[in-house]
């Protein structure tokens, strides 16, 4: 591990760690597209809109998993850089069981408060039935979704990125196979789509636990290591909460967008649902590169190797921005053809193409935002990570949405996200200059 993280050429180790994560993201993206394709082929726009309305719940569950998955793995990366291997066993065990307990409590609360949450997410009389079916199954199986993020992130800190990729791909392929069977064969509708998701994550989580037990030298899910020091608990939470807030804010942002769009009709919500899935073609790869590099960033920050730390960041920025520009240009040209693959409805195609092109305008800024965010998380900069977490899909997005919708109406609703991306990127740059100017 030391050879890989400390001495191997940055370009080589960057791709060795990041590409398996990118491939996992691509497979997840393929599932998202296949999922949307299967649902759209029912021709039921209320079903499409209903699942779109409930989609923020999935982001919420990922946010819960990030509390322990990203919070714990960021700390473990720094511990590895400091050669404190025994402590990593306690951090990994605590994070694993902490996630299970927290998710069980949350599951009960989500089931009890289903109706108000559904209305908060934007469900109306036409979409509530479909949204609720999707919601209930996802909530019941939530422990598999949140728990996957704990071993999935942690084994990458030890250089086992390929194992993490194998587990993710296996779960996703299972979900792709089950999706049309449950949707068209068993006629389970929205509930079938959610059930396919849950079973896919169950396989993913099971494999990740097995790989950790079999291949990891410095991680453990043995209950005897569950106790952590108060200092380590605070460090997990200091990064885990901002990391989770990022996904919480995505949930908030999606709900906010759906509530503003539903005013203009369910067709607009359905078009945005398809747009977001297509947009994931670009953004999930960006996320893969950013989070794939995170163990390398955290390790070298913990080892106080400033030269290698900055070399990794420069390369990370280069990859993110160049990829974002190329992918965005291709999709801007092909957007009508891509949207039409999902639903051959002239209005949906027109709306979706417009929405997609507007979103793609600021994709390079998103790449930079992801780099800043992962750097703050990896270095244990809790407050900086929190500011980034509440900006893009939270405070800045809310302000942009209110102002842009007021000025430009429907067009303002669509343009609020690009405006937010630019502002958030500026915030990230300023914070980075403040936090790391003395790290030499």
Secondary structure, 3 states (H helix, E strand, C coil): CHHHHHHCCHHHHHHHHHHHHHHHHHHHHHHHHHHHHHHHCCCCHHHHHHHHHHHHHHHHHHHHHHHHHHHHHHHHHHHHHCCCHHHHHHHHHHHHHHHHHHHHHHHHHHHHCHHHHHHHHCCCCCCHHHHHHHHHHHHHCHHHHHHHHHHHHHHHHHCCHHHHHHHHHHHHHHHHHHHHHHHHHCCCHHHHHHHHHHHHHHHHHHHHHHHHHHHCCCCCCCHHHCCCCHHHHHHHHHHHHHHHHHHHHHHHHHHHHHHHHHHHCHHHHHHHHHHHHHHHHHHHHHHHHHHHCHHHHHHHHHCCCHHHHHHHHHHHHHHHHHHHHHHHHHHHHHHHHHHHHHCCCHHHHHHHHHHHHHHHCCHHHHHHHHHHHHHHHHCCCHHHHHHHHCHHHHHHHHHHHHHHHHHHCHHHHHHHHHHHHHHHHHHHHHHHHHHHCCCC
